[in-house]
């Protein structure tokens, strides 16, 4: 899969992978809950999906779930991968921003810091 491919979730329990040139649907990834937000790393090696109170990190080439990042009971409403794909920011429904690092490590090695945006 190359960088021109596109993804969408459309608030369904599915992630769709599309070829950006031909419009052909390449794959579908089922999830347990609806998908609120998606982001693709610039090099095409990571796909992040906001699914309920989690962020799922996928390998879009093999369709393998690499890890799941869990917030509190909040719903993840948005996310963004860094240009190098080494960290991720996720926004949650209660106004918290989570910053995650070491995305290519096993889930037990993932680090995060929660920043409250309530007083901004």
Secondary structure, DSSP 8 states (H G I E B T S, - for coil): --TT-EEE-TTSSEEEEE-TTT--EEEEEE-SS-EEEEEE-TTSS-EEEEETTEEEEEETTTTEEEEEEE-SS--EEEEEE-TTSSEEEEEETTSEEEEEE-TTS-GGG-EEEEEE-TT-
